[in-house]
């Protein structure tokens, strides 16, 4: 009788072991525990410094330079360079630099078409990482030249619908995302790229919000 008990017990023990292995974390072919692929925006989020937001004390737009400068020395200010880059059907007041009119044919924030007419524009040039957000996450410690370069970096600039941009204000990924959900992966990836380039830190809530968006597009590259 003892021999029979051992014979029947052995298959039961094997089955129990298989059940435990199947339920153990880290086994199987699921992707939940996989690290983000190198070079993706999702992987880059983990390289950002996480700290609390500093006070906004002392913030002034002029701390990032007055107006738009000619960063690439092509004879045109940064604002007009971005309008030329992002609008279609561009016309000029001076033949080559000052954009008189054009069309934002696919506004990244709303997915709509927005006309641009100089002097009564419905198009803003947005800092993807807002200047005051950067100020509270490291820019207070920069020199004037670095802040000026940040404010005029094409990587951090987009022509967008003015009304939507003003609703964004200085929000980060934890407090504001584009209403156009199809653009959110690209938008957050650009924010990550800017913050990585300049060493701007993120709050814990901001980091988590970035990851939530980028997990929906894990192969999204940094711009």
WONOR-V987843 format. One record per helix or strand of 2 or more residues. SS is the DSSP state (hx for helix, st for strand). FROM is the first residue (numbers start at 0). TO is the last residue. Records with the same first field share a line. If there is no record, write none. Layout:
BEGIN
SS=FROM-TO + FROM-TO
END
This chain:
BEGIN
hx=1-22 + 40-44 + 60-63 + 77-85 + 130-134 + 138-140 + 143-150 + 153-155 + 161-167 + 180-197 + 203-216
st=87-91 + 98-103 + 113-116 + 122-126 + 156-160
END
